[in-house]
Amino acid sequence: MRFAVKTRPEHTTWQRMRDVWVAADQLEIFESAWHWDHFYPLSGDMAGPNLEAWTTLAALAQATSRIRLGCQVTGMIYRHPAVLANMAATTDIISGGRLELGVGAGWNEMETAAYGIELYPLKERFDRFDEGVQAMIALLTEKSANFDGQYIKLTDAYCEPKAVQTPHPPITIGGKGPKRTLRAVARWAQHWNVIVASPEEWKPLKDILVQHCSDIGRDVNEITCSVNIRIDPDQPLDVAVAAAAAYGEAGVDLAVMNLPLDAPPSVLEPLAKALAPLA
């Protein structure tokens, strides 16, 4: 089994998050580090601090040298796909080819209402998401991209310079919707990330993904499957490690260990040691 860490950019400081990622960069058991793409905290005081995803991601790319890095996941409704493609290409260059491009349809009604960002009806939101992913791939892979969707239009569009990784940075799609999300994973993603309560909830979702891949003639083993495992500071570390072991037995490839709020870098060495027997 493989391992990653995820930090919460809420109710913390840039210095603390940077120090945690730099520490994770030194521990080879952690192949990647992640945070989220929100403008408000998801817990506690909603008026509290929450660092913006892509500016911090670019800075974290500069602060580290080995670990892969990404966002779980970028809400497509927050940024035009052409803008996001350019941001991704630049961040991949800054990182020397370590970006994981995480995307999702978006869901946070509180943020969108506050900022006047339209949270489209569910079907339209996923239609826009599908078009957005295709438009980004075109921009990241083609010299001059053209795309004629219902919502997204590209006309002889450039995205230069291109990312380091070819044909493009690996795409992570997050979510568990059986019809739209998992079908999008089968079509375009190199990595599927999901938050579930147990391996028993995860297994039927993986079966649906297998079927979607079969329908289009794709090998499901080309897709890394990851789950998020929350480390509760009020519980022994063994609880989270046991959960990782159970997911590994169920067939999950990558366990993303969600660190406690504002956790210091010192939490990482004990975690790495505890996970080592599962690696």
Secondary structure, 3 states (H helix, E strand, C coil): CEEEEECCCECCCHHHHHHHHHHHHCCCCEEEEEECCCCCCCCCCCCCCECCHHHHHHHHHHHCCCCEEEECCEEHHHCCHHHHHHHHHHHHHHHCCCEEEEEECCCCHHHHHHHCCCCCCHHHHHHHHHHHHHHHHHHHHCCCEEEECCCCEEEEECCCCCCCCCCCCCEEEECCCCCCHHHHHHHHCCEEEECCCCHHHHHHHHHHHHHHHHHHCCCHHHCEEEEEEECCCCCCHHHHHHHHHHHHHHCCCEEEEECCCCCCHHHHHHHHHHHHHHC
